[in-house]
Amino acid sequence: MILAVDIGNTAIKLAVVDDITVYDLIRSSEKDFIADVKSFCKSYPDLKDACVCQVGAIDIKLLHGLERLLNVTYITKKSKLPFQNNYQSDSLGNDRIALVAGVVKDKGQNTLIIDAGTCVTYDFIDETNTYHGGAISPGLRLRFESLHNFTENLPLLQAESNQQLIGNTTQTSIQSGVVNGLALEIKGMVKKYKKQHQDLNVIITGGDADLLVKQLKNRFFATPFLMLYGIHNIYKINS
């Protein structure tokens, strides 16, 4: 059992994780971070260790405070991984590393992981548990913000599911273009991967996963906990 700490671009997520279950997932903030960690320590007296996956910024003093409460393992470029990494760059994000680690099993399977967050990332790991890389694309929020920030008159909107194809107002046209556009991108990417790997397992995760699954109307496996399981798996191999 560990405290998994996922420091992303837009939120800090905390949860207690073991080999089977994720307990009490919460969204924290820098202001509440230490208080939330103390609350977990009180609720789980046997909790001794934490593992941190960081891609977003956080005050270093908060991490030092975490270290005073728990034994902390950080996911870094030097971490041992439960898969063979064939990525040809040392700039691979810790979040993508943790996501791939979350799907690793003794008997591997060709798997495409789609993380629909601030960015949409596509990561492919094959049946031998070898990671090859994938793609990075703007997420829904970035697409809405780009339309608003780089034009004079387009409003800033938030994603809504079940978008009509033909927008009959500026707002519905933006919703159709952004939400349907990303859904079609994902469908196209999956189709290309399936041409190369017919037995492909597709997993979608991230903050926009549920909305996009409804839009895609496909039998993709959506899980909100993949990152947390990956953090736990990397902790185990490095502890």
Rosetta silent file (secondary structure, phi, psi, omega in degrees, C-alpha in Angstrom):
SEQUENCE: MILAVDIGNTAIKLAVVDDITVYDLIRSSEKDFIADVKSFCKSYPDLKDACVCQVGAIDIKLLHGLERLLNVTYITKKSKLPFQNNYQSDSLGNDRIALVAGVVKDKGQNTLIIDAGTCVTYDFIDETNTYHGGAISPGLRLRFESLHNFTENLPLLQAESNQQLIGNTTQTSIQSGVVNGLALEIKGMVKKYKKQHQDLNVIITGGDADLLVKQLKNRFFATPFLMLYGIHNIYKINS
SCORE:     score description
SCORE:     0.000 S_00000001
   1 L     0.000  128.613  178.431    0.000    0.000    0.000 S_00000001
   2 E  -136.567  164.010  167.569    1.331    3.408   -1.022 S_00000001
   3 E   -92.516  113.878  176.663    0.161    6.949   -1.464 S_00000001
   4 E   -88.128  128.930 -177.341    0.238    7.591   -5.209 S_00000001
   5 E  -119.694  113.110 -179.177    0.835   11.262   -6.044 S_00000001
   6 E  -109.886  103.373 -178.684    0.019   12.355   -9.599 S_00000001
   7 E   -98.614   97.516 -176.175    1.129   15.967  -10.160 S_00000001
   8 L   -95.981 -171.192 -179.106   -0.328   16.878  -13.535 S_00000001
   9 L   -73.708  -26.848 -175.534   -0.567   20.072  -15.559 S_00000001
  10 L  -122.201  -10.650 -176.531   -3.960   21.056  -14.167 S_00000001
  11 L  -157.990  160.276  171.551   -4.428   19.082  -10.920 S_00000001
  12 E  -111.900  124.002  179.336   -2.779   17.083   -8.164 S_00000001
  13 E  -111.831  137.885  179.111   -4.358   13.690   -7.564 S_00000001
  14 E  -127.286  139.446  175.492   -3.817   11.627   -4.428 S_00000001
  15 E  -160.273  149.988  170.263   -4.931    8.069   -3.728 S_00000001
  16 E   -88.107  131.798 -174.157   -3.948    5.067   -1.676 S_00000001
  17 E  -133.399  137.634  169.444   -3.158    2.175   -4.015 S_00000001
  18 L  -125.612 -164.458 -175.480   -2.326   -1.490   -3.536 S_00000001
  19 L   -65.628  -19.442 -172.181   -2.022   -4.413   -5.950 S_00000001
  20 L  -119.807  -37.366 -164.275   -5.778   -4.608   -6.445 S_00000001
  21 L  -129.946  148.561  168.517   -7.587   -1.445   -5.405 S_00000001
  22 E  -104.808  125.919 -177.496   -7.485    2.347   -5.544 S_00000001
  23 E  -111.814  133.111  166.320   -8.802    3.902   -2.328 S_00000001
  24 E    54.633   53.188  175.236  -10.119    7.437   -1.779 S_00000001
  25 E   -66.177  128.336  176.985   -8.944    9.211   -4.939 S_00000001
  26 E  -133.329  157.655  170.571   -9.079   12.981   -4.418 S_00000001
  27 E  -100.071  121.790 -178.077   -8.089   16.106   -6.348 S_00000001
  28 E  -108.885 -175.001  177.344   -5.863   18.288   -4.201 S_00000001
  29 L  -143.757  167.503  177.941   -4.184   21.684   -4.625 S_00000001
  30 L   -59.742  -38.665 -178.951   -0.913   23.232   -3.513 S_00000001
  31 L   -63.150  -37.685 -174.300   -2.786   25.029   -0.718 S_00000001
  32 L  -101.192   -0.605 -168.474   -4.330   21.801    0.611 S_00000001
  33 H   -56.128  -56.168 -175.675   -1.580   19.344   -0.337 S_00000001
  34 H   -64.981  -40.845  177.946    0.092   18.764    3.040 S_00000001
  35 H   -61.540  -39.521  178.665   -3.218   18.761    4.910 S_00000001
  36 H   -67.061  -40.413  177.519   -4.573   16.163    2.484 S_00000001
  37 H   -62.653  -44.213  178.454   -1.481   13.980    2.884 S_00000001
  38 H   -60.682  -37.792  178.152   -1.806   14.178    6.677 S_00000001
  39 H   -63.494  -41.070  176.041   -5.453   13.177    6.355 S_00000001
  40 H   -62.530  -42.820 -179.420   -4.462   10.076    4.360 S_00000001
  41 H   -62.385  -36.180  178.581   -1.826    9.201    6.991 S_00000001
  42 H   -70.879  -40.456 -177.958   -4.462    9.477    9.717 S_00000001
  43 H   -73.507  -27.736 -178.557   -7.000    7.375    7.805 S_00000001
  44 L  -125.536   84.580 -175.201   -4.416    4.721    6.884 S_00000001
  45 L   -59.648  -24.723 -179.959   -2.090    4.218    9.905 S_00000001
  46 L   -83.865   -2.233 -178.096   -0.084    1.547    8.041 S_00000001
  47 L   -72.137  118.950 -177.201    0.744    3.956    5.208 S_00000001
  48 L  -122.088  -20.926 -169.865    4.513    4.452    5.133 S_00000001
  49 E  -127.348  152.559  174.628    5.461    5.096    1.505 S_00000001
  50 E  -135.061  153.244  174.171    4.580    7.424   -1.347 S_00000001
  51 E  -132.385  129.864 -172.473    5.457    7.455   -5.031 S_00000001
  52 E  -111.675  127.215  169.542    5.366   10.688   -7.019 S_00000001
  53 E  -112.815  113.078 -174.144    4.768   11.079  -10.752 S_00000001
  54 E  -120.553  126.771  168.626    5.320   14.732  -11.622 S_00000001
  55 L  -124.567  -25.438  178.283    4.849   16.585  -14.911 S_00000001
  56 L   -93.066  169.052 -179.216    3.322   19.809  -13.593 S_00000001
  57 L   -80.373  146.746  174.537    4.931   22.449  -11.398 S_00000001
  58 L  -153.362  147.370  178.200    4.718   22.328   -7.602 S_00000001
  59 L   -60.852  124.649 -177.511    6.441   24.221   -4.802 S_00000001
  60 H   -59.262  -27.365  178.917    9.491   22.160   -3.813 S_00000001
  61 H   -62.871  -31.167  178.854    8.714   22.904   -0.155 S_00000001
  62 H   -69.267  -37.286  176.500    5.568   20.804   -0.477 S_00000001
  63 H   -68.386  -37.738  175.582    7.585   17.812   -1.671 S_00000001
  64 H   -63.516  -37.778  176.116    9.970   18.296    1.245 S_00000001
  65 H   -64.674  -39.262  175.369    6.934   18.317    3.518 S_00000001
  66 H   -60.751  -40.603 -179.147    5.750   15.063    1.943 S_00000001
  67 H   -65.807  -25.511  177.335    9.183   13.554    2.609 S_00000001
  68 H   -76.953  -17.387 -178.230    8.841   14.395    6.304 S_00000001
  69 H  -100.174  -31.460 -174.728    5.605   12.401    6.449 S_00000001
  70 L  -143.246  160.362  170.626    6.371    9.395    4.234 S_00000001
  71 E   -77.313  121.226 -169.349    9.224    7.575    2.498 S_00000001
  72 E  -111.208  130.388  170.596    9.059    9.005   -1.023 S_00000001
  73 E  -108.891  131.900  178.220   10.036    7.413   -4.331 S_00000001
  74 E  -106.514  135.478  172.879   10.119    9.696   -7.385 S_00000001
  75 L   -78.373  121.574 -179.118    9.555    8.465  -10.925 S_00000001
  76 L  -135.027  179.137  178.288   12.489    9.754  -12.963 S_00000001
  77 L   -64.256  -21.217 -178.382   14.329    8.961  -16.173 S_00000001
  78 L   -93.696   -0.902 -178.893   16.552    6.654  -14.100 S_00000001
  79 L   -65.201  142.824  170.394   13.702    4.626  -12.603 S_00000001
  80 L   -69.280  141.362 -176.372   13.586    0.906  -13.294 S_00000001
  81 L  -120.743  150.227  179.127   10.573    0.111  -15.483 S_00000001
  82 L   -85.015   20.224  177.768    8.414   -3.028  -15.806 S_00000001
  83 L  -148.943  161.492  176.250    8.702   -2.860  -19.606 S_00000001
  84 E   -82.148  124.629 -175.202   11.350   -2.534  -22.314 S_00000001
  85 E  -101.122  109.863  179.085   11.562    1.117  -23.383 S_00000001
  86 L  -101.565   12.963  178.316   12.400    1.618  -27.078 S_00000001
  87 L   -65.572  134.613 -172.119   11.588    5.343  -27.109 S_00000001
  88 L   -95.384   36.434  179.211   14.402    7.190  -28.887 S_00000001
  89 L  -156.921  146.723  177.536   14.481   10.266  -26.646 S_00000001
  90 L   -90.392   10.714 -179.789   15.119   10.985  -22.979 S_00000001
  91 L   -97.076   10.676  178.502   12.299   13.560  -22.953 S_00000001
  92 L   -60.434  126.692 -175.770    9.539   10.978  -22.499 S_00000001
  93 L   -67.606  146.561  178.236    7.166   12.368  -19.879 S_00000001
  94 H   -60.726  -31.264  179.414    6.808   10.672  -16.514 S_00000001
  95 H   -66.417  -40.438  178.598    3.038   10.581  -17.033 S_00000001
  96 H   -68.843  -36.827  176.013    3.380    8.548  -20.222 S_00000001
  97 H   -59.625  -46.309 -178.433    5.830    6.224  -18.485 S_00000001
  98 H   -66.618  -38.004  178.662    3.348    5.630  -15.658 S_00000001
  99 H   -62.059  -44.260  179.114    0.451    5.040  -18.058 S_00000001
 100 H   -64.356  -41.473  178.942    2.394    2.369  -19.928 S_00000001
 101 H   -62.023  -25.975 -178.906    3.441    0.764  -16.640 S_00000001
 102 L   -70.957  -18.236 -178.736   -0.233    0.602  -15.704 S_00000001
 103 L  -104.778   -4.409 -175.065   -1.067   -1.901  -18.464 S_00000001
 104 L   -67.714  130.953  175.987    1.966   -4.201  -18.103 S_00000001
 105 L  -132.519  164.138  178.966    1.091   -7.817  -17.367 S_00000001
 106 L   -57.354  -43.644  174.387    3.072  -11.055  -17.247 S_00000001
 107 L  -102.007  106.494 -173.661    1.419  -12.055  -20.515 S_00000001
 108 L   -73.415  168.506  178.016    1.546   -8.943  -22.663 S_00000001
 109 L  -147.769  142.638  175.141   -0.945   -7.734  -25.255 S_00000001
 110 L   -61.642  116.382 -171.740   -0.692   -5.231  -28.088 S_00000001
 111 E  -133.811  132.276  171.492   -2.205   -2.182  -26.404 S_00000001
 112 E  -106.314  120.667  179.258   -2.880    1.399  -27.451 S_00000001
 113 E  -102.345  122.640  178.138   -3.269    3.753  -24.482 S_00000001
 114 E  -112.216  116.318  179.625   -5.115    7.001  -25.191 S_00000001
 115 E  -106.800  108.662 -175.913   -4.820    9.614  -22.445 S_00000001
 116 E   -98.339   88.091  178.754   -7.358   12.398  -23.010 S_00000001
 117 L  -128.515 -139.300  176.252   -6.214   15.249  -20.803 S_00000001
 118 L   -53.484  -47.553  166.951   -4.601   18.631  -21.419 S_00000001
 119 E  -109.587  158.794  170.270   -2.921   16.867  -24.323 S_00000001
 120 E  -101.328  118.934  178.091   -4.098   13.673  -25.957 S_00000001
 121 E  -111.367  143.437  175.811   -1.302   11.127  -25.948 S_00000001
 122 E  -116.997  123.669 -178.460   -1.226    7.838  -27.834 S_00000001
 123 E  -131.456  131.705 -175.906    1.172    5.202  -26.484 S_00000001
 124 E  -116.299  126.291  173.394    1.738    1.726  -27.918 S_00000001
 125 E  -124.154  134.590 -173.249    3.157   -1.248  -26.046 S_00000001
 126 L   -92.804 -178.486 -174.461    3.363   -4.615  -27.793 S_00000001
 127 L   -67.183  -13.434  175.670    2.705   -8.176  -26.664 S_00000001
 128 L   -94.333   11.661 -176.065    6.318   -8.580  -25.520 S_00000001
 129 L    60.261   39.973  173.838    5.895   -5.616  -23.133 S_00000001
 130 E  -107.694  125.605 -179.234    8.065   -3.431  -25.359 S_00000001
 131 E   -91.978  131.409 -174.790    7.093    0.236  -25.531 S_00000001
 132 E  -111.204  -17.473 -176.478    7.549    1.915  -28.918 S_00000001
 133 E   116.906 -153.603 -178.538    6.140    5.444  -28.501 S_00000001
 134 E   172.435 -120.973 -176.372    3.086    7.031  -30.087 S_00000001
 135 E  -155.740  159.984  177.063    1.793   10.555  -30.653 S_00000001
 136 E  -131.368  133.161 -177.294    0.874   13.790  -28.884 S_00000001
 137 E  -140.136  156.728  176.707   -2.052   16.013  -29.877 S_00000001
 138 E   -64.691  139.628  176.269   -3.888   18.999  -28.309 S_00000001
 139 L   -81.630 -178.700 -176.638   -6.671   18.028  -25.917 S_00000001
 140 H   -59.412  -47.290 -176.584  -10.195   19.406  -25.833 S_00000001
 141 H   -62.659  -41.853  178.772   -9.411   22.315  -23.518 S_00000001
 142 H   -63.766  -35.018 -179.931   -6.416   23.392  -25.590 S_00000001
 143 H   -69.213  -43.830  176.411   -8.504   23.301  -28.755 S_00000001
 144 H   -62.861  -44.542 -178.752  -11.246   25.452  -27.255 S_00000001
 145 H   -64.853  -37.315  179.535   -8.674   27.884  -25.826 S_00000001
 146 H   -63.444  -43.512  178.858   -6.820   28.129  -29.151 S_00000001
 147 H   -61.535  -38.945 -178.850   -9.995   29.093  -31.023 S_00000001
 148 H   -74.581  -43.713 -172.251  -10.737   31.754  -28.422 S_00000001
 149 H   -76.096  -27.987 -174.267   -7.204   33.105  -27.938 S_00000001
 150 L  -107.565   15.303  173.260   -6.177   33.321  -31.589 S_00000001
 151 L  -132.260  166.840 -176.840   -9.345   34.845  -33.029 S_00000001
 152 L   -84.135  -36.301 -165.763  -11.171   38.102  -32.375 S_00000001
 153 L  -123.165   -4.618 -176.742  -14.756   36.975  -31.834 S_00000001
 154 L   -80.189  132.520 -176.925  -14.982   33.275  -30.999 S_00000001
 155 L   -76.008  161.435  174.654  -16.123   32.570  -27.419 S_00000001
 156 L   -89.702  118.125 -177.553  -14.352   30.285  -24.953 S_00000001
 157 L  -115.672  167.859  172.240  -16.445   27.152  -24.501 S_00000001
 158 L  -116.908  153.214 -173.742  -16.246   23.918  -22.557 S_00000001
 159 L   -66.746  140.425  172.036  -16.816   20.488  -24.021 S_00000001
 160 L  -128.308  145.640 -176.941  -20.278   18.968  -24.110 S_00000001
 161 L   -83.850  170.634  176.676  -21.038   15.413  -25.187 S_00000001
 162 L    55.877   55.117 -178.444  -23.331   14.163  -27.982 S_00000001
 163 L   -77.534  136.335  172.756  -22.541   16.948  -30.399 S_00000001
 164 L   -67.960  151.783 -178.146  -24.657   17.416  -33.511 S_00000001
 165 L   -71.073  -45.353 -176.786  -22.688   17.194  -36.737 S_00000001
 166 L  -102.202  108.192  177.562  -23.954   20.427  -38.290 S_00000001
 167 L   -75.880  134.320 -179.525  -23.710   23.383  -35.929 S_00000001
 168 L  -109.955    9.022  170.025  -26.387   26.020  -36.518 S_00000001
 169 L  -139.155  168.866  177.060  -24.871   28.651  -34.187 S_00000001
 170 H   -60.542  -41.978 -178.484  -21.313   29.750  -33.543 S_00000001
 171 H   -63.708  -47.310 -178.560  -21.346   27.867  -30.241 S_00000001
 172 H   -71.675  -27.248  175.415  -22.656   24.598  -31.696 S_00000001
 173 H   -67.703  -41.502  177.380  -20.294   24.914  -34.668 S_00000001
 174 H   -64.746  -45.854  179.901  -17.328   25.194  -32.287 S_00000001
 175 H   -58.605  -43.819  179.721  -18.595   22.266  -30.214 S_00000001
 176 H   -63.675  -46.375 -177.602  -19.006   20.148  -33.342 S_00000001
 177 H   -63.845  -42.577 -176.428  -15.600   21.060  -34.705 S_00000001
 178 H   -77.390  -54.033 -173.643  -13.703   20.480  -31.468 S_00000001
 179 H   -71.939  -50.037  177.640  -15.494   17.486  -29.941 S_00000001
 180 H   -64.935  -35.574  179.396  -16.357   15.661  -33.177 S_00000001
 181 H   -61.489  -45.806  179.086  -12.955   16.582  -34.570 S_00000001
 182 H   -68.626  -38.659  177.582  -11.093   14.945  -31.700 S_00000001
 183 H   -60.053  -42.687  178.784  -13.427   11.932  -31.744 S_00000001
 184 H   -68.572  -35.877  174.846  -12.724   11.431  -35.442 S_00000001
 185 H   -59.144  -47.111 -178.521   -8.988   11.851  -34.841 S_00000001
 186 H   -63.291  -44.635  177.900   -9.108    9.099  -32.214 S_00000001
 187 H   -58.583  -43.065 -179.672  -11.146    6.811  -34.470 S_00000001
 188 H   -64.884  -41.605  178.598   -8.671    7.366  -37.292 S_00000001
 189 H   -63.831  -44.359  179.882   -5.660    6.659  -35.082 S_00000001
 190 H   -62.032  -41.658  179.691   -7.227    3.475  -33.730 S_00000001
 191 H   -60.289  -43.416  179.405   -8.058    2.319  -37.271 S_00000001
 192 H   -64.342  -43.105  178.623   -4.440    2.819  -38.372 S_00000001
 193 H   -64.243  -37.865 -178.761   -3.084    0.924  -35.367 S_00000001
 194 H   -70.313  -24.362  174.245   -5.548   -1.913  -35.938 S_00000001
 195 H   -65.061  -32.109  179.035   -4.343   -2.284  -39.521 S_00000001
 196 H   -89.471  -26.969 -176.161   -0.936   -3.157  -38.089 S_00000001
 197 L  -140.113   92.691 -173.773   -2.185   -5.069  -35.032 S_00000001
 198 L   -65.865  -25.535 -179.258   -5.596   -6.724  -35.496 S_00000001
 199 L   -91.628   25.514 -172.353   -5.650   -8.005  -31.904 S_00000001
 200 L   -65.361  132.734  170.828   -5.203   -4.481  -30.541 S_00000001
 201 E   -97.009  127.361 -178.019   -6.479   -3.667  -27.060 S_00000001
 202 E  -113.344  124.707  178.531   -7.547    0.006  -26.790 S_00000001
 203 E  -121.272  133.152  176.590   -7.655    1.755  -23.420 S_00000001
 204 E  -120.544  134.477 -177.424   -8.764    5.369  -22.948 S_00000001
 205 E  -141.950 -177.855  179.169   -8.123    7.311  -19.765 S_00000001
 206 L   101.303  170.063 -172.912   -7.763   10.907  -18.590 S_00000001
 207 L   -62.917  -27.965 -179.317  -10.125   13.691  -17.579 S_00000001
 208 L  -101.283   11.070 -174.148  -12.033   13.775  -20.891 S_00000001
 209 H   -62.289  -47.712 -176.310  -12.209   10.005  -21.348 S_00000001
 210 H   -62.255  -43.093  179.609  -15.861    9.539  -20.335 S_00000001
 211 H   -62.468  -42.941 -177.172  -17.079   12.354  -22.577 S_00000001
 212 H   -72.210  -34.304  177.089  -15.120   11.069  -25.565 S_00000001
 213 H   -61.039  -40.996  177.149  -16.208    7.457  -25.072 S_00000001
 214 H   -63.019  -39.524 -178.826  -19.835    8.627  -25.313 S_00000001
 215 H   -71.804  -36.583 -176.430  -19.000   10.551  -28.490 S_00000001
 216 H   -72.098  -32.389 -178.357  -16.992    7.698  -30.008 S_00000001
 217 L    54.886   37.522  177.177  -19.744    5.115  -29.432 S_00000001
 218 L  -119.234  164.165 -177.533  -17.072    2.406  -29.541 S_00000001
 219 L   -89.989   54.506  174.220  -16.253   -0.375  -27.124 S_00000001
 220 L   -80.295  148.015  178.624  -13.088    1.166  -25.797 S_00000001
 221 E   -88.674  113.966 -178.880  -12.123    0.271  -22.247 S_00000001
 222 E  -100.624  131.100  176.545  -12.160    3.457  -20.150 S_00000001
 223 L  -138.245  131.305  177.401  -10.372    3.542  -16.795 S_00000001
 224 L   -84.703   -6.004 -169.410   -9.744    6.523  -14.532 S_00000001
 225 L  -109.660    5.604 -173.352   -7.106    4.667  -12.493 S_00000001
 226 H   -58.551  -45.001  179.007   -4.510    3.613  -15.067 S_00000001
 227 H   -59.081  -41.876 -177.266   -1.964    6.256  -14.036 S_00000001
 228 H   -67.372  -41.231  176.070   -2.309    5.304  -10.369 S_00000001
 229 H   -64.374  -36.817  177.387   -1.771    1.597  -11.051 S_00000001
 230 H   -64.596  -42.424  176.316    1.257    2.514  -13.141 S_00000001
 231 H   -58.606  -43.478  179.311    2.709    4.593  -10.301 S_00000001
 232 H   -64.358  -42.451  179.990    2.213    1.627   -7.980 S_00000001
 233 H   -63.730  -39.484  178.450    3.845   -0.792  -10.430 S_00000001
 234 H   -69.606  -37.798  175.498    6.895    1.462  -10.832 S_00000001
 235 H   -57.586  -46.755 -176.346    7.134    1.866   -7.060 S_00000001
 236 H   -59.468  -41.376 -175.629    7.167   -1.911   -6.597 S_00000001
 237 H   -77.476  -15.664 -179.762   10.019   -2.469   -9.021 S_00000001
 238 H  -106.822   -3.219 -176.846   12.088    0.339   -7.489 S_00000001
 239 L   -91.254    0.000    0.000   11.466   -0.321   -3.787 S_00000001
